[in-house]
């Protein structure tokens, strides 16, 4: 009988989809609450959103054990920053910190696909989108996770973000009102849930604006 060698495979893919849209004075960050492995649903009520600072939210798809480790690392660094400087990290600074944290682990990466949303130092909405090893870009909107290939074409069609290569640089924020952006997020998730088995159950939406942060929930398909 031939000896079968066991391959070291520390990663899993738990699915899920994240979306963020930046507006002139707000940011909408949303993710579904289904966590899966293979064809099994592990839980229907798992939040993929993490509030890193008052005006900064991270949404993460991929391997949720790595996501949790990443959230803990960022929260610890933020706490140290607050003790040393007496203030919270801004969203653009947190964007750079997340990039550095992911790049530091590039040879054994966090298998996490993140989108960071919030308000910048001028009160404008900002969205940063990442790959697993820390390459990032500030955009007007983004999607990550298992349903991102279904959602991104719809966002491109509806929001038509200007090319970052244009000179002079064009502001990346979307022209939608806050309520319109929330409705668009609900629509794209309802559509993705129909086609992606790893997206569904419930939609968690966090809205960041000058007044603070609020959370909304919308029910999605449960099959």
KAVENWO-V877967 format. One record per pair of residues at least 12 apart in sequence whose C-alpha atoms are under 8 Angstrom apart, sorted by sequence separation. I is the first residue (numbers start at 1). J is the second residue. D is the distance in Angstrom with one decimal. If there is no record, write none. Layout:
# KAVENWO-V877967
{{I,J,D} {I,J,D}}
This chain:
# KAVENWO-V877967
{{18,30,5.7} {19,31,6.3} {33,45,5.0} {34,46,6.2} {48,60,5.7} {115,127,7.0} {116,128,5.0} {126,138,7.0} {127,139,5.5} {204,216,6.0} {205,217,6.2} {18,31,4.3} {33,46,4.7} {48,61,7.1} {115,128,5.7} {116,129,6.5} {126,139,7.2} {127,140,6.1} {129,142,6.4} {161,174,7.4} {204,217,4.8} {17,31,5.6} {18,32,7.1} {33,47,5.3} {115,129,4.6} {126,140,6.8} {127,141,6.2} {128,142,7.8} {129,143,7.9} {141,155,7.6} {189,203,7.7} {203,217,5.5} {204,218,6.8} {16,31,7.3} {17,32,6.1} {32,47,7.5} {33,48,6.7} {114,129,6.4} {115,130,6.2} {127,142,7.3} {129,144,8.0} {159,174,6.4} {202,217,6.9} {203,218,5.0} {16,32,6.2} {31,47,7.6} {32,48,7.3} {114,130,5.5} {159,175,7.7} {202,218,5.8} {203,219,6.1} {16,33,7.3} {31,48,6.2} {113,130,6.4} {114,131,7.1} {186,203,7.9} {202,219,4.5} {203,220,6.5} {16,34,6.2} {31,49,6.9} {113,131,5.8} {114,132,7.8} {201,219,6.2} {202,220,4.9} {15,34,7.8} {16,35,6.5} {30,49,7.5} {112,131,7.9} {113,132,5.6} {201,220,4.7} {202,221,7.7} {15,35,6.3} {16,36,7.9} {112,132,5.7} {141,161,8.0} {200,220,5.4} {201,221,5.4} {14,35,5.5} {15,36,6.0} {50,71,7.2} {95,116,6.9} {111,132,5.9} {140,161,6.5} {200,221,5.4} {201,222,4.6} {14,36,4.8} {15,37,7.4} {52,74,7.4} {110,132,6.4} {139,161,7.9} {200,222,6.0} {201,223,7.9} {13,36,7.8} {14,37,5.1} {52,75,6.3} {74,97,7.9} {109,132,6.6} {110,133,7.6} {182,205,8.0} {200,223,7.7} {13,37,6.4} {14,38,7.9} {74,98,7.3} {109,133,6.3} {12,37,7.3} {13,38,7.9} {52,78,7.7} {91,117,7.5} {106,132,8.0} {197,223,7.9} {74,101,8.0} {91,118,6.1} {106,133,5.2} {115,142,7.1} {193,220,7.2} {194,221,7.6} {29,57,7.2} {31,59,6.8} {91,119,6.3} {92,120,6.1} {105,133,7.2} {106,134,7.9} {115,143,7.3} {193,221,6.6} {29,58,8.0} {30,59,7.3} {91,120,5.6} {92,121,7.9} {115,144,6.8} {18,48,7.9} {29,59,7.2} {90,120,6.7} {91,121,7.8} {102,132,6.7} {103,133,4.9} {114,144,6.6} {190,220,6.6} {90,121,6.8} {99,130,7.6} {102,133,5.1} {103,134,4.8} {113,144,6.2} {190,221,7.9} {102,134,4.7} {103,135,7.8} {113,145,6.5} {140,172,4.6} {141,173,7.9} {186,218,7.7} {95,128,6.6} {101,134,7.4} {139,172,5.8} {140,173,4.6} {141,174,7.6} {54,88,7.8} {56,90,7.5} {92,126,8.0} {99,133,7.6} {100,134,6.5} {138,172,8.0} {139,173,7.5} {140,174,5.8} {154,188,7.3} {53,88,6.6} {55,90,7.5} {56,91,5.3} {91,126,7.8} {99,134,4.2} {53,89,6.9} {55,91,6.7} {98,134,7.2} {99,135,6.5} {53,90,7.8} {99,136,6.7} {151,188,5.9} {53,91,7.9} {56,94,7.8} {151,189,7.5} {19,59,7.8} {70,110,7.3} {18,59,6.0} {151,192,6.5} {18,60,6.6} {150,192,6.0} {17,60,8.0} {18,61,6.7} {67,110,7.2} {17,61,6.1} {66,110,5.3} {67,111,7.5} {16,61,5.6} {66,111,6.1} {67,112,5.7} {147,192,6.0} {15,61,6.3} {16,62,7.3} {66,112,6.4} {14,61,7.5} {15,62,5.8} {126,173,7.3} {14,62,5.6} {15,63,7.7} {63,111,5.5} {64,112,7.5} {125,173,6.8} {13,62,5.3} {14,63,5.4} {62,111,5.9} {63,112,5.9} {124,173,8.0} {147,196,6.1} {12,62,7.8} {13,63,5.0} {14,64,6.4} {62,112,4.8} {146,196,7.3} {12,63,5.4} {13,64,7.9} {61,112,5.8} {62,113,5.9} {147,198,7.7} {11,63,6.7} {60,112,6.3} {61,113,5.2} {146,198,6.7} {147,199,6.7} {60,113,5.5} {61,114,6.5} {146,199,7.4} {60,114,4.4} {59,114,5.7} {60,115,6.5} {58,114,6.8} {59,115,5.4} {58,115,5.9} {59,116,6.4} {58,116,4.5} {57,116,5.8} {58,117,6.4} {56,116,7.1} {57,117,5.3} {56,117,5.8} {57,118,6.1} {56,118,4.4} {55,118,5.1} {56,119,6.9} {55,119,5.7} {61,144,6.6} {62,145,6.4} {60,144,7.5} {61,145,4.8} {60,145,7.6} {61,146,7.6} {123,209,8.0} {123,210,7.1} {29,117,6.3} {28,117,7.4} {119,208,7.2} {27,117,6.3} {28,118,7.9} {118,208,6.0} {119,209,7.2} {27,118,5.5} {118,209,8.0} {26,118,7.4} {27,119,6.8} {26,119,6.8} {25,119,7.5} {20,115,6.9} {22,117,7.4} {19,115,7.4} {20,116,7.6} {21,117,7.8} {22,118,7.8} {18,115,7.2} {20,117,6.4} {26,123,7.9} {25,123,6.0} {26,124,6.6} {27,125,5.0} {25,124,4.7} {26,125,4.9} {27,126,6.7} {11,111,7.1} {24,124,5.3} {25,125,5.5} {27,127,7.7} {23,124,7.0} {24,125,5.8} {22,124,7.9} {23,125,5.1} {22,125,4.5} {23,126,7.7} {22,126,5.2} {21,126,8.0} {22,127,5.9} {21,127,6.8} {20,127,6.5} {23,140,7.6} {22,140,5.3} {21,140,6.1} {22,141,6.0} {21,141,4.3} {20,141,5.5} {21,142,6.7} {19,141,7.5} {20,142,5.5} {19,142,5.7} {20,143,6.6} {19,143,4.3} {18,143,5.5} {19,144,6.5} {17,143,7.2} {18,144,5.1} {17,144,5.9} {18,145,6.1} {17,145,4.4} {16,145,5.6} {17,146,5.6} {15,145,6.4} {16,146,5.6} {17,147,5.3} {18,148,7.5} {15,146,5.4} {16,147,7.0} {17,148,6.4} {24,173,6.0} {23,173,5.0} {24,174,7.1} {28,178,7.9} {22,173,5.4} {23,174,5.1} {24,175,7.3} {27,178,7.9} {22,174,6.1} {23,175,6.6} {26,178,6.7} {56,208,7.9} {21,174,7.3} {23,176,6.6} {28,181,7.2} {55,208,6.3} {23,177,7.2} {28,182,6.8} {55,209,7.7} {23,178,7.0} {30,185,7.4} {45,201,7.7} {44,201,5.9} {45,202,7.4} {47,204,7.4} {55,212,7.3} {44,202,7.5} {54,212,7.2} {55,213,7.5} {54,213,7.5} {21,181,7.0} {36,198,6.3} {35,198,7.3} {34,198,6.9} {34,199,6.2} {19,185,7.4} {33,199,7.9} {34,200,5.8} {32,199,6.3} {33,200,7.0} {34,201,5.9} {32,200,6.0} {33,201,6.4} {34,202,7.3} {32,201,7.0} {33,202,5.5} {32,202,5.5} {33,203,6.3} {32,203,4.3} {33,204,7.0} {31,203,5.8} {32,204,5.9} {30,203,7.0} {31,204,5.5} {30,204,5.5} {31,205,6.7} {30,205,4.3} {29,205,5.9} {30,206,6.1} {28,205,7.0} {29,206,5.3} {28,206,5.9} {29,207,6.4} {28,207,4.6} {27,207,5.8} {28,208,6.5} {26,207,7.1} {27,208,5.2} {16,198,5.6} {17,199,6.2} {26,208,5.5} {27,209,6.6} {15,198,5.1} {16,199,5.1} {26,209,4.4} {14,198,7.8} {15,199,7.0} {16,200,7.9} {25,209,6.2} {26,210,7.4} {25,210,7.2}}
